Amino acid sequence: MKETAGTLLYRLRKNKLEVLLVHPSGNYNRKSPWSIPKGVPEKSESLEDAARRETLEETGVKAKDLRSLGHVDYRKSRKRVHCFYGQAPRDADPSCASWEVDRAEFLSFEKAKKEIHEDQAELLKRLALVLKAYKKEPA
């Protein structure tokens, strides 16, 4: 099974949750779904380090503190995506930093649920649960 690692970075804008996603480049991908920034780890690289590197390479955003959201397996291919989440840096200004993507943007959580690859939708659900749990913790 092919193993990849990526991040699901989030921020609050005007009290609305947004997540950083990328869209694959190329004419054949014009109607393809969006994805978390991700890629294959290098030989001696940890999954988290690969996720950080791929996010920086694809979006120009440097991830800070990350926690695991576990993994999802694609239903139609032998691919496993390990995901790490964290709050985006305040000054995050994503851009297409790689030929692999033609867009790197913060999407509203609602739009992201409609646009994300169907096999990654579970990651958005997990993020929502984690963030709700944080809100319930006493200050």
C-alpha positions as CSV (number, residue, x, y, z in Angstrom):
1,M,0.0,0.0,0.0
2,K,1.3,3.4,-0.9
3,E,1.7,5.6,2.2
4,T,1.4,9.4,2.1
5,A,1.4,12.1,4.7
6,G,-0.2,15.5,4.8
7,T,-1.7,18.2,7.0
8,L,-5.1,19.7,7.6
9,L,-4.3,23.2,8.8
10,Y,-7.2,25.3,10.0
11,R,-7.9,28.9,11.1
12,L,-10.9,31.0,12.3
13,R,-11.8,33.9,10.1
14,K,-14.7,36.1,11.3
15,N,-15.7,33.2,13.6
16,K,-15.9,30.8,10.6
17,L,-13.7,27.7,10.4
18,E,-11.5,27.5,7.3
19,V,-9.1,24.7,6.2
20,L,-6.1,24.8,3.9
21,L,-6.6,22.6,0.8
22,V,-4.9,22.2,-2.6
23,H,-6.1,21.4,-6.0
24,P,-4.0,19.3,-8.4
25,S,-2.7,20.9,-11.5
26,G,-3.1,19.9,-15.1
27,N,-5.9,20.0,-17.6
28,Y,-6.9,16.4,-16.8
29,N,-7.4,17.5,-13.2
30,R,-9.7,20.4,-13.9
31,K,-12.7,18.7,-12.4
32,S,-10.7,16.8,-9.7
33,P,-11.5,17.2,-6.1
34,W,-9.4,19.2,-3.6
35,S,-7.1,17.5,-1.2
36,I,-5.0,18.1,1.9
37,P,-1.4,19.0,0.9
38,K,0.4,15.6,1.1
39,G,3.0,13.4,-0.4
40,V,5.2,10.4,-0.1
41,P,7.8,10.4,2.8
42,E,11.5,10.2,1.9
43,K,13.4,7.2,3.0
44,S,14.4,8.2,6.6
45,E,11.7,10.8,7.1
46,S,8.9,10.4,9.7
47,L,5.3,10.8,8.6
48,E,5.0,14.1,10.4
49,D,8.1,15.5,8.9
50,A,6.9,14.4,5.4
51,A,3.6,16.1,6.1
52,R,5.3,19.4,7.1
53,R,7.7,19.3,4.1
54,E,4.9,18.6,1.6
55,T,2.7,21.4,3.0
56,L,5.6,23.8,2.7
57,E,6.5,22.6,-0.8
58,E,2.9,22.8,-2.1
59,T,1.5,25.8,-0.3
60,G,4.4,27.8,1.0
61,V,2.9,27.6,4.5
62,K,5.1,26.3,7.4
63,A,3.1,24.2,9.8
64,K,3.7,24.7,13.5
65,D,2.3,22.4,16.2
66,L,0.7,19.3,14.8
67,R,-1.2,16.3,16.1
68,S,-2.3,13.1,14.4
69,L,-5.7,12.7,13.0
70,G,-4.9,9.1,12.1
71,H,-5.2,7.8,8.5
72,V,-7.7,7.1,5.8
73,D,-7.5,4.4,3.2
74,Y,-8.6,5.2,-0.4
75,R,-11.4,2.9,-1.5
76,K,-10.5,2.6,-5.1
77,S,-6.7,2.5,-4.9
78,R,-4.1,1.0,-2.6
79,K,-3.3,4.4,-0.9
80,R,-3.2,5.4,2.8
81,V,-3.1,9.0,3.8
82,H,-1.8,9.9,7.2
83,C,-3.0,13.3,8.4
84,F,-1.7,15.7,11.0
85,Y,-3.7,18.8,12.0
86,G,-2.9,22.1,13.5
87,Q,-3.7,25.7,13.6
88,A,-2.3,27.6,10.6
89,P,0.2,30.4,11.4
90,R,-1.5,33.8,11.7
91,D,0.5,35.1,8.8
92,A,-0.2,32.1,6.5
93,D,-0.6,33.2,3.0
94,P,-0.8,30.1,0.8
95,S,0.4,30.1,-2.8
96,C,1.0,27.5,-5.4
97,A,4.6,26.6,-4.5
98,S,4.7,23.4,-6.6
99,W,4.0,22.4,-10.1
100,E,1.8,19.7,-8.5
101,V,-1.0,22.1,-7.6
102,D,-2.7,24.9,-9.4
103,R,-4.5,26.3,-6.3
104,A,-3.7,26.5,-2.6
105,E,-6.3,28.2,-0.5
106,F,-8.2,28.4,2.7
107,L,-11.7,27.2,2.0
108,S,-14.7,27.6,4.4
109,F,-15.4,24.4,6.2
110,E,-18.7,24.0,4.5
111,K,-17.2,24.5,1.0
112,A,-14.3,22.1,1.9
113,K,-16.8,19.4,2.7
114,K,-18.2,19.7,-0.8
115,E,-14.9,20.0,-2.6
116,I,-12.6,17.5,-0.8
117,H,-11.7,14.1,-2.2
118,E,-14.4,11.7,-1.0
119,D,-11.9,9.5,0.7
120,Q,-10.5,12.4,2.7
121,A,-13.9,13.7,3.9
122,E,-13.5,11.6,7.0
123,L,-10.6,13.8,8.0
124,L,-12.8,16.9,8.0
125,K,-15.3,15.0,10.3
126,R,-12.5,14.1,12.7
127,L,-11.2,17.7,12.7
128,A,-14.6,19.0,13.6
129,L,-14.9,16.5,16.5
130,V,-11.5,17.4,17.8
131,L,-12.2,21.1,17.7
132,K,-15.5,20.7,19.4
133,A,-13.8,18.7,22.2
134,Y,-11.4,21.6,22.7
135,K,-14.2,24.1,23.1
136,K,-15.7,22.0,25.9
137,E,-12.6,21.8,27.9
138,P,-12.5,24.2,30.9
139,A,-10.1,27.2,30.5
